[in-house]
Structures are given as C-alpha cells and as structure tokens.
Amino acid sequence: MNRTSQRGISLVGLLIIGAFAVFVLLLGFRSVPAVTEFMAIERIIKVLATEGDNGASPSEMRQGFNKRGEIDNVSSINGADLSIVKEGGKTLIEAEYSRKIPVVANVSLLVDFHASSAD
C-alpha cells in the first residue's frame, strides 16, 4: 500500500496568510485617499506651470492653486507651500509634504510626497 502524502495548507497557515492579506488590504484602502490627493496636486501644479509660462505671476498661481485645491478637496498643502521658480521662460513648481495615515490604534503610516511640474 502506497499512501501519498497530503498537500495543502493547514488551518493555522490559512489564518496567518488571511491575517496578512487583510493587513495589506487595510493599508491599501487607507492610503488610496492620500494617493488620489497627490495625483490631484500634481495635476493642478502642471496646469499652473502652463499658466506661468503664459505670463501668470507667482501670486496668481498660488491663488489659482488654492481655488483648484478647494474644488479637488486638497487639504495637505496650500498655495503658500509651493516653490515657484522661473528659469529661461519655463515655470517650475514643486511641493514637498508628508501625510500621516492612521492604520490601527496607535500605528500610522507616514508617506512623503514630492509633486513637481517637471516631466
């Protein structure tokens, strides 16, 4: 009689893998709003850089960021946090900020973002 060995995962292994998968999904779901806000900030900055190339002043670009940020629900930064530099007729706008994302109890995820109008 040849008995073949069983293959598969035990109940304990399944629970460990399940807990890990739930934790990864939790991190993913919690970080989606921060990533979508970053994408909105980057989109706004690129539009403002085009306006700066067409002659808009830095103060007008900052006000434009505040107005567009209010529409896109941007709360991490405002127009005063932008670094606006004009080099050779091209406008370069950058913003660096951090976002703290609460995960569970006193555990948080800190994400550093760098948005730029440079391609």
TIVO-2410 file (N, C-alpha, C; in nm, 3 decimals):
# residues 119
REC num residu      c1      c2      c3 atome chaine
REC   1      M   0.082  -0.118   0.000     N      A
REC   1      M   0.000   0.000   0.000    CA      A
REC   1      M   0.088   0.125   0.000     C      A
REC   2      N   0.073   0.200  -0.104     N      A
REC   2      N   0.141   0.329  -0.113    CA      A
REC   2      N   0.043   0.439  -0.072     C      A
REC   3      R   0.080   0.507   0.029     N      A
REC   3      R  -0.003   0.621   0.070    CA      A
REC   3      R   0.066   0.748   0.021     C      A
REC   4      T  -0.006   0.828  -0.048     N      A
REC   4      T   0.051   0.954  -0.093    CA      A
REC   4      T   0.034   1.057   0.017     C      A
REC   5      S   0.133   1.143   0.028     N      A
REC   5      S   0.125   1.246   0.132    CA      A
REC   5      S   0.026   1.354   0.089     C      A
REC   6      Q  -0.038   1.409   0.187     N      A
REC   6      Q  -0.135   1.514   0.159    CA      A
REC   6      Q  -0.061   1.645   0.133     C      A
REC   7      R  -0.117   1.721   0.045     N      A
REC   7      R  -0.061   1.852   0.016    CA      A
REC   7      R  -0.169   1.956   0.040     C      A
REC   8      G  -0.125   2.073   0.082     N      A
REC   8      G  -0.221   2.179   0.108    CA      A
REC   8      G  -0.174   2.266   0.222     C      A
REC   9      I  -0.261   2.348   0.268     N      A
REC   9      I  -0.228   2.442   0.374    CA      A
REC   9      I  -0.310   2.405   0.498     C      A
REC  10      S  -0.248   2.418   0.612     N      A
REC  10      S  -0.318   2.386   0.736    CA      A
REC  10      S  -0.408   2.503   0.775     C      A
REC  11      L  -0.492   2.482   0.872     N      A
REC  11      L  -0.582   2.587   0.918    CA      A
REC  11      L  -0.503   2.703   0.978     C      A
REC  12      V  -0.399   2.674   1.053     N      A
REC  12      V  -0.317   2.780   1.112    CA      A
REC  12      V  -0.248   2.861   1.001     C      A
REC  13      G  -0.197   2.792   0.902     N      A
REC  13      G  -0.134   2.861   0.789    CA      A
REC  13      G  -0.233   2.948   0.715     C      A
REC  14      L  -0.353   2.898   0.697     N      A
REC  14      L  -0.457   2.975   0.630    CA      A
REC  14      L  -0.492   3.101   0.709     C      A
REC  15      L  -0.500   3.089   0.841     N      A
REC  15      L  -0.531   3.205   0.925    CA      A
REC  15      L  -0.419   3.309   0.919     C      A
REC  16      I  -0.294   3.265   0.919     N      A
REC  16      I  -0.181   3.358   0.912    CA      A
REC  16      I  -0.181   3.429   0.778     C      A
REC  17      I  -0.197   3.356   0.671     N      A
REC  17      I  -0.200   3.417   0.538    CA      A
REC  17      I  -0.320   3.512   0.525     C      A
REC  18      G  -0.433   3.472   0.579     N      A
REC  18      G  -0.553   3.557   0.576    CA      A
REC  18      G  -0.533   3.687   0.653     C      A
REC  19      A  -0.471   3.679   0.771     N      A
REC  19      A  -0.446   3.798   0.851    CA      A
REC  19      A  -0.350   3.892   0.778     C      A
REC  20      F  -0.248   3.836   0.715     N      A
REC  20      F  -0.153   3.917   0.639    CA      A
REC  20      F  -0.222   3.985   0.521     C      A
REC  21      A  -0.307   3.912   0.451     N      A
REC  21      A  -0.379   3.968   0.336    CA      A
REC  21      A  -0.473   4.080   0.380     C      A
REC  22      V  -0.541   4.062   0.493     N      A
REC  22      V  -0.630   4.166   0.545    CA      A
REC  22      V  -0.550   4.290   0.581     C      A
REC  23      F  -0.432   4.274   0.641     N      A
REC  23      F  -0.348   4.388   0.678    CA      A
REC  23      F  -0.302   4.464   0.553     C      A
REC  24      V  -0.261   4.392   0.450     N      A
REC  24      V  -0.217   4.456   0.326    CA      A
REC  24      V  -0.333   4.531   0.261     C      A
REC  25      L  -0.451   4.471   0.258     N      A
REC  25      L  -0.569   4.538   0.203    CA      A
REC  25      L  -0.605   4.661   0.284     C      A
REC  26      L  -0.593   4.654   0.416     N      A
REC  26      L  -0.621   4.768   0.502    CA      A
REC  26      L  -0.526   4.883   0.470     C      A
REC  27      L  -0.397   4.853   0.455     N      A
REC  27      L  -0.301   4.957   0.418    CA      A
REC  27      L  -0.335   5.018   0.282     C      A
REC  28      G  -0.373   4.933   0.189     N      A
REC  28      G  -0.409   4.982   0.056    CA      A
REC  28      G  -0.530   5.074   0.059     C      A
REC  29      F  -0.635   5.031   0.128     N      A
REC  29      F  -0.756   5.112   0.135    CA      A
REC  29      F  -0.734   5.243   0.210     C      A
REC  30      R  -0.651   5.240   0.314     N      A
REC  30      R  -0.625   5.362   0.390    CA      A
REC  30      R  -0.539   5.462   0.312     C      A
REC  31      S  -0.452   5.412   0.224     N      A
REC  31      S  -0.361   5.502   0.153    CA      A
REC  31      S  -0.420   5.556   0.022     C      A
REC  32      V  -0.532   5.502  -0.025     N      A
REC  32      V  -0.591   5.550  -0.150    CA      A
REC  32      V  -0.625   5.699  -0.146     C      A
REC  33      P  -0.688   5.753  -0.041     N      A
REC  33      P  -0.718   5.897  -0.041    CA      A
REC  33      P  -0.591   5.984  -0.050     C      A
REC  34      A  -0.483   5.943   0.015     N      A
REC  34      A  -0.360   6.022   0.009    CA      A
REC  34      A  -0.301   6.020  -0.131     C      A
REC  35      V  -0.308   5.907  -0.198     N      A
REC  35      V  -0.254   5.896  -0.333    CA      A
REC  35      V  -0.340   5.974  -0.431     C      A
REC  36      T  -0.471   5.969  -0.418     N      A
REC  36      T  -0.557   6.046  -0.508    CA      A
REC  36      T  -0.539   6.196  -0.487     C      A
REC  37      E  -0.516   6.237  -0.362     N      A
REC  37      E  -0.488   6.379  -0.335    CA      A
REC  37      E  -0.356   6.419  -0.400     C      A
REC  38      F  -0.254   6.334  -0.392     N      A
REC  38      F  -0.126   6.362  -0.456    CA      A
REC  38      F  -0.142   6.376  -0.607     C      A
REC  39      M  -0.221   6.289  -0.666     N      A
REC  39      M  -0.243   6.296  -0.811    CA      A
REC  39      M  -0.315   6.426  -0.848     C      A
REC  40      A  -0.409   6.471  -0.765     N      A
REC  40      A  -0.478   6.598  -0.790    CA      A
REC  40      A  -0.381   6.715  -0.776     C      A
REC  41      I  -0.294   6.710  -0.677     N      A
REC  41      I  -0.195   6.817  -0.658    CA      A
REC  41      I  -0.102   6.824  -0.778     C      A
REC  42      E  -0.056   6.709  -0.824     N      A
REC  42      E   0.033   6.707  -0.940    CA      A
REC  42      E  -0.036   6.762  -1.065     C      A
REC  43      R  -0.162   6.726  -1.083     N      A
REC  43      R  -0.237   6.776  -1.198    CA      A
REC  43      R  -0.254   6.928  -1.191     C      A
REC  44      I  -0.287   6.980  -1.073     N      A
REC  44      I  -0.304   7.124  -1.055    CA      A
REC  44      I  -0.173   7.196  -1.080     C      A
REC  45      I  -0.063   7.141  -1.029     N      A
REC  45      I   0.068   7.205  -1.045    CA      A
REC  45      I   0.106   7.213  -1.193     C      A
REC  46      K   0.078   7.111  -1.270     N      A
REC  46      K   0.112   7.113  -1.412    CA      A
REC  46      K   0.030   7.217  -1.487     C      A
REC  47      V  -0.097   7.232  -1.452     N      A
REC  47      V  -0.181   7.336  -1.514    CA      A
REC  47      V  -0.128   7.474  -1.478     C      A
REC  48      L  -0.090   7.492  -1.352     N      A
REC  48      L  -0.039   7.622  -1.308    CA      A
REC  48      L   0.094   7.656  -1.374     C      A
REC  49      A   0.178   7.555  -1.398     N      A
REC  49      A   0.305   7.580  -1.466    CA      A
REC  49      A   0.281   7.628  -1.608     C      A
REC  50      T   0.181   7.574  -1.674     N      A
REC  50      T   0.145   7.621  -1.808    CA      A
REC  50      T   0.097   7.765  -1.803     C      A
REC  51      E   0.017   7.798  -1.701     N      A
REC  51      E  -0.028   7.936  -1.685    CA      A
REC  51      E   0.091   8.029  -1.657     C      A
REC  52      G   0.188   7.980  -1.579     N      A
REC  52      G   0.307   8.059  -1.550    CA      A
REC  52      G   0.390   8.084  -1.675     C      A
REC  53      D   0.395   7.984  -1.763     N      A
REC  53      D   0.466   8.002  -1.890    CA      A
REC  53      D   0.397   8.106  -1.977     C      A
REC  54      N   0.267   8.123  -1.957     N      A
REC  54      N   0.189   8.221  -2.035    CA      A
REC  54      N   0.183   8.358  -1.969     C      A
REC  55      G   0.259   8.379  -1.862     N      A
REC  55      G   0.270   8.512  -1.802    CA      A
REC  55      G   0.205   8.533  -1.667     C      A
REC  56      A   0.150   8.431  -1.606     N      A
REC  56      A   0.088   8.448  -1.473    CA      A
REC  56      A   0.197   8.469  -1.368     C      A
REC  57      S   0.167   8.556  -1.272     N      A
REC  57      S   0.263   8.583  -1.165    CA      A
REC  57      S   0.257   8.473  -1.060     C      A
REC  58      P   0.362   8.461  -0.976     N      A
REC  58      P   0.358   8.360  -0.869    CA      A
REC  58      P   0.239   8.375  -0.775     C      A
REC  59      S   0.201   8.499  -0.742     N      A
REC  59      S   0.086   8.517  -0.652    CA      A
REC  59      S  -0.043   8.470  -0.719     C      A
REC  60      E  -0.057   8.494  -0.850     N      A
REC  60      E  -0.175   8.445  -0.920    CA      A
REC  60      E  -0.178   8.293  -0.924     C      A
REC  61      M  -0.060   8.232  -0.939     N      A
REC  61      M  -0.054   8.085  -0.941    CA      A
REC  61      M  -0.087   8.028  -0.803     C      A
REC  62      R  -0.042   8.093  -0.698     N      A
REC  62      R  -0.075   8.046  -0.562    CA      A
REC  62      R  -0.225   8.055  -0.536     C      A
REC  63      Q  -0.285   8.167  -0.578     N      A
REC  63      Q  -0.431   8.182  -0.562    CA      A
REC  63      Q  -0.505   8.079  -0.646     C      A
REC  64      G  -0.455   8.054  -0.767     N      A
REC  64      G  -0.515   7.953  -0.853    CA      A
REC  64      G  -0.506   7.814  -0.792     C      A
REC  65      F  -0.393   7.785  -0.725     N      A
REC  65      F  -0.379   7.655  -0.658    CA      A
REC  65      F  -0.483   7.643  -0.546     C      A
REC  66      N  -0.498   7.750  -0.467     N      A
REC  66      N  -0.594   7.746  -0.357    CA      A
REC  66      N  -0.736   7.721  -0.408     C      A
REC  67      K  -0.773   7.788  -0.518     N      A
REC  67      K  -0.908   7.770  -0.573    CA      A
REC  67      K  -0.927   7.630  -0.629     C      A
REC  68      R  -0.830   7.583  -0.706     N      A
REC  68      R  -0.841   7.448  -0.762    CA      A
REC  68      R  -0.832   7.342  -0.654     C      A
REC  69      G  -0.749   7.367  -0.553     N      A
REC  69      G  -0.737   7.273  -0.441    CA      A
REC  69      G  -0.865   7.260  -0.362     C      A
REC  70      E  -0.938   7.370  -0.350     N      A
REC  70      E  -1.066   7.365  -0.280    CA      A
REC  70      E  -1.166   7.279  -0.357     C      A
REC  71      I  -1.163   7.291  -0.489     N      A
REC  71      I  -1.253   7.212  -0.573    CA      A
REC  71      I  -1.218   7.063  -0.565     C      A
REC  72      D  -1.086   7.032  -0.568     N      A
REC  72      D  -1.041   6.893  -0.565    CA      A
REC  72      D  -1.022   6.837  -0.425     C      A
REC  73      N  -1.062   6.913  -0.323     N      A
REC  73      N  -1.056   6.869  -0.184    CA      A
REC  73      N  -0.912   6.840  -0.139     C      A
REC  74      V  -0.821   6.932  -0.172     N      A
REC  74      V  -0.681   6.920  -0.130    CA      A
REC  74      V  -0.667   6.990   0.005     C      A
REC  75      S  -0.625   6.916   0.107     N      A
REC  75      S  -0.614   6.974   0.240    CA      A
REC  75      S  -0.472   6.966   0.298     C      A
REC  76      S  -0.383   6.892   0.234     N      A
REC  76      S  -0.249   6.872   0.288    CA      A
REC  76      S  -0.159   6.994   0.270     C      A
REC  77      I  -0.175   7.065   0.159     N      A
REC  77      I  -0.094   7.184   0.133    CA      A
REC  77      I  -0.182   7.293   0.075     C      A
REC  78      N  -0.127   7.416   0.071     N      A
REC  78      N  -0.198   7.525   0.006    CA      A
REC  78      N  -0.098   7.602  -0.082     C      A
REC  79      G  -0.143   7.708  -0.142     N      A
REC  79      G  -0.061   7.782  -0.236    CA      A
REC  79      G   0.068   7.837  -0.176     C      A
REC  80      A   0.068   7.868  -0.048     N      A
REC  80      A   0.188   7.921   0.017    CA      A
REC  80      A   0.299   7.817   0.028     C      A
REC  81      D   0.264   7.690   0.019     N      A
REC  81      D   0.363   7.582   0.031    CA      A
REC  81      D   0.434   7.549  -0.101     C      A
REC  82      L   0.393   7.614  -0.208     N      A
REC  82      L   0.451   7.586  -0.339    CA      A
REC  82      L   0.584   7.658  -0.357     C      A
REC  83      S   0.678   7.591  -0.420     N      A
REC  83      S   0.805   7.652  -0.461    CA      A
REC  83      S   0.794   7.682  -0.610     C      A
REC  84      I   0.792   7.811  -0.644     N      A
REC  84      I   0.772   7.854  -0.782    CA      A
REC  84      I   0.899   7.923  -0.831     C      A
REC  85      V   0.958   7.868  -0.938     N      A
REC  85      V   1.083   7.922  -0.994    CA      A
REC  85      V   1.064   7.935  -1.144     C      A
REC  86      K   1.105   8.050  -1.199     N      A
REC  86      K   1.102   8.069  -1.344    CA      A
REC  86      K   1.246   8.066  -1.394     C      A
REC  87      E   1.272   7.970  -1.483     N      A
REC  87      E   1.406   7.955  -1.540    CA      A
REC  87      E   1.397   7.955  -1.692     C      A
REC  88      G   1.454   8.055  -1.754     N      A
REC  88      G   1.458   8.059  -1.900    CA      A
REC  88      G   1.322   8.053  -1.967     C      A
REC  89      G   1.224   8.122  -1.914     N      A
REC  89      G   1.091   8.124  -1.973    CA      A
REC  89      G   1.003   8.007  -1.934     C      A
REC  90      K   1.057   7.908  -1.863     N      A
REC  90      K   0.979   7.793  -1.817    CA      A
REC  90      K   0.953   7.808  -1.666     C      A
REC  91      T   0.835   7.771  -1.626     N      A
REC  91      T   0.798   7.778  -1.484    CA      A
REC  91      T   0.807   7.639  -1.424     C      A
REC  92      L   0.879   7.629  -1.313     N      A
REC  92      L   0.891   7.504  -1.239    CA      A
REC  92      L   0.825   7.522  -1.103     C      A
REC  93      I   0.727   7.439  -1.077     N      A
REC  93      I   0.654   7.443  -0.950    CA      A
REC  93      I   0.674   7.310  -0.880     C      A
REC  94      E   0.712   7.316  -0.753     N      A
REC  94      E   0.732   7.195  -0.674    CA      A
REC  94      E   0.667   7.210  -0.537     C      A
REC  95      A   0.631   7.097  -0.482     N      A
REC  95      A   0.575   7.093  -0.347    CA      A
REC  95      A   0.618   6.963  -0.281     C      A
REC  96      E   0.666   6.973  -0.159     N      A
REC  96      E   0.700   6.855  -0.079    CA      A
REC  96      E   0.618   6.859   0.049     C      A
REC  97      Y   0.560   6.745   0.081     N      A
REC  97      Y   0.482   6.737   0.204    CA      A
REC  97      Y   0.475   6.592   0.250     C      A
REC  98      S   0.437   6.575   0.375     N      A
REC  98      S   0.421   6.442   0.434    CA      A
REC  98      S   0.276   6.424   0.474     C      A
REC  99      R   0.230   6.303   0.469     N      A
REC  99      R   0.094   6.272   0.509    CA      A
REC  99      R   0.097   6.155   0.604     C      A
REC 100      K   0.037   6.171   0.721     N      A
REC 100      K   0.030   6.066   0.823    CA      A
REC 100      K  -0.106   5.998   0.809     C      A
REC 101      I  -0.101   5.866   0.785     N      A
REC 101      I  -0.222   5.789   0.763    CA      A
REC 101      I  -0.242   5.693   0.880     C      A
REC 102      P  -0.346   5.714   0.963     N      A
REC 102      P  -0.369   5.622   1.073    CA      A
REC 102      P  -0.412   5.484   1.021     C      A
REC 103      V  -0.352   5.379   1.076     N      A
REC 103      V  -0.383   5.243   1.030    CA      A
REC 103      V  -0.469   5.173   1.134     C      A
REC 104      V  -0.409   5.140   1.249     N      A
REC 104      V  -0.481   5.072   1.356    CA      A
REC 104      V  -0.429   5.125   1.488     C      A
REC 105      A  -0.519   5.163   1.576     N      A
REC 105      A  -0.485   5.213   1.710    CA      A
REC 105      A  -0.376   5.320   1.701     C      A
REC 106      N  -0.257   5.294   1.756     N      A
REC 106      N  -0.150   5.394   1.753    CA      A
REC 106      N  -0.048   5.367   1.643     C      A
REC 107      V  -0.083   5.287   1.545     N      A
REC 107      V   0.006   5.257   1.433    CA      A
REC 107      V  -0.035   5.344   1.315     C      A
REC 108      S   0.062   5.418   1.260     N      A
REC 108      S   0.035   5.507   1.147    CA      A
REC 108      S   0.137   5.482   1.037     C      A
REC 109      L   0.099   5.523   0.919     N      A
REC 109      L   0.185   5.513   0.802    CA      A
REC 109      L   0.220   5.656   0.761     C      A
REC 110      L   0.348   5.689   0.751     N      A
REC 110      L   0.392   5.821   0.711    CA      A
REC 110      L   0.443   5.813   0.568     C      A
REC 111      V   0.383   5.894   0.480     N      A
REC 111      V   0.420   5.893   0.339    CA      A
REC 111      V   0.470   6.032   0.301     C      A
REC 112      D   0.588   6.039   0.240     N      A
REC 112      D   0.644   6.164   0.191    CA      A
REC 112      D   0.615   6.177   0.042     C      A
REC 113      F   0.560   6.291   0.003     N      A
REC 113      F   0.525   6.316  -0.136    CA      A
REC 113      F   0.610   6.430  -0.191     C      A
REC 114      H   0.642   6.422  -0.319     N      A
REC 114      H   0.713   6.529  -0.390    CA      A
REC 114      H   0.644   6.547  -0.525     C      A
REC 115      A   0.568   6.656  -0.538     N      A
REC 115      A   0.498   6.685  -0.663    CA      A
REC 115      A   0.576   6.791  -0.737     C      A
REC 116      S   0.586   6.774  -0.868     N      A
REC 116      S   0.663   6.868  -0.949    CA      A
REC 116      S   0.598   6.884  -1.085     C      A
REC 117      S   0.614   7.002  -1.144     N      A
REC 117      S   0.561   7.026  -1.278    CA      A
REC 117      S   0.658   6.978  -1.386     C      A
REC 118      A   0.778   6.939  -1.346     N      A
REC 118      A   0.877   6.888  -1.443    CA      A
REC 118      A   0.832   6.751  -1.492     C      A
REC 119      D   0.854   6.727  -1.620     N      A
REC 119      D   0.815   6.598  -1.678    CA      A
REC 119      D   0.906   6.487  -1.641     C      A
***
